[in-house]
């Protein structure tokens, strides 16, 4: 159950585009958001030489895909200076430390593995780590403490503009969950090749895994939709004209353009699902979720 929290953001240089320090109410963790070009100026912050976990953010312009590198170090600022020379994709770092110097090598290795797994499951960013970080062995009480650390760090990363650790929030239909039929929308084209399900979210419109798209495109398809179809195929989110994972679109019209292969109106093409008459996708026990 989420709890209300307050966050304090301190602009360390008085510049909203510069370095900032973030603190969450009743938490011993602390976060720093630092642009790449300002890493070498961080010698004035001795705490950044402590053990911690860090994330490097950038983007692949060719694939139109955000990137993340997840790392840990016992001397954060020194490690980030190495990354300036070694990695050129990133332009911003978010760092997490402990105010009470509680984090040790085992803790940060554990956190590195956990955050890597969360980012992999959310599938919002491309992870550029070459290897999966190994999870260290820690005590049960330490795991409990680090679960809170992970929960709070996810909140701060989201607030600072990156939803890399947030799974798409979509309704499901299964034996354990009652979902209002008015929340689920579908496109059922005359073409047998097209069958799609989805729902609105706070970020746009989510098309469910298992939805299918038209294998062809009309001359009327918007250029952006054509590029999007190509990108989703190249990224492996659409395989053989079928979505293999839940996929976020900016609007229902953007989703229907992509699915139908022509210029369309989302509000007119997405209809409210009649759960009794519209069956689930083959081999699935919930909309968009494999068995």
Secondary structure, DSSP 4 states (H G I P E B T S, - for coil): ------EEEEETTS-TTS-EEEEETT-SEEEEEEEGGGGGGGGG-GGGGS-EEEEEEEEETTTTEEEEEEEEESSHHHHHHHHHHH--SEEEEEEEEETTS---HHHHHHHHHHHHHHHHHH-SSEE--SSPPPPPP--HHHHHHHHHHHHHHHHHHHHTT--TT--------BTTB---GGG-EEEE-SSTT-EEEEEEETTEEEEPTT-B--SS--TTS-HHHHHHHHHHHHTTSEETTEESS-EEESSHHHHHHHHHSS---HHHH-EE--TTTSPPPTTEEETTEE-
